[in-house]
Amino acid sequence: MMRGKFITVEGVEGVGKTTNIAFIERYFIQARQDIFLTREPGGTPLAEKIRDLLLDARQTSMTNDTELLLMFAARAQHLNEKILPALEAGQWVICDRFTDATYAYQGGGRGISKTRIAVLEDWVQGDLRPDLTLILDLPVAEGLKRAGQRSAPDRFEQEKQVFFERVRASYLELARQAPERYRIIDASGSIDKVQSRIKEALDELMT
Ligand code: Z5A
């Protein structure tokens, strides 16, 4: 059995990940590619409980290291229970956020050093890295405007614009350092326009 591909989708708050993951799912179904769609933090009952803690706006005393370790605790569970078995069964795994979000949010956003994150990445993932990461990119203010219509902000959504500027800069830097693994998708303009850009990146992967 050939191992499946591992595709992750990233971006700052409000860039349209959820909207476009539904498009990506349709794309692969039409291409008759067997996929497994999942998300982080979360993806298993235990990891979803950790997600609830991480997003809970009442957890005001959570330290940066606690946040980082909880992200990787959820990831360890998700990887072993879902992602690795799916890849080994030949499915292509599409994950809404993964470790690049840790580098962007806990690294860029919170200021934890990359080397510290890399230790946990190696520990939890071994040599597993995504085959392709789509970064949906949009000026922060526009993303926040798009996301603004939503209900009560979670622990991350309460952050200020400067935090999200650092997150965005970290994503762009990750892509600059390993361009073969990342595609930066311009997430501005209409949903149709964004999706035609995503389609181009996926067509390339399928050939
Ligand atoms: N996090 C972390 O810190 N470290 C980690 O390692 C991981 C995660 C894995 C939860 O993630 C939080 O976890 C996240 C980072 C942190 N916090 N933040 N911020 P999440 O992925 O569940 O949460 P999210 O970033 O808030 O994503 P979301 O809710 O899925 O939003 P979105 O995908 O970016 O946007 P959307 O819901 O698809 O679109 C927003 C609105 O814009 C919506 O009304 C759409 O209809 C509209 N939209 C979409 N596209 C367009 C276009 N092209 N034009 C106009 N309007 C549009």
Boltz pocket constraint, residues with backbone or C-beta under 6 A from the ligand:
constraints:
  - pocket:
      binder: B
      contacts: [[A, 11], [A, 12], [A, 13], [A, 14], [A, 15], [A, 16], [A, 17], [A, 18], [A, 19], [A, 20], [A, 40], [A, 41], [A, 71], [A, 96], [A, 97], [A, 98], [A, 99], [A, 100], [A, 101], [A, 102], [A, 103], [A, 105], [A, 106], [A, 143], [A, 146], [A, 147], [A, 149], [A, 156], [A, 157], [A, 187], [A, 188], [A, 189], [A, 190], [A, 191], [A, 192], [A, 194]]
      max_distance: 6.0
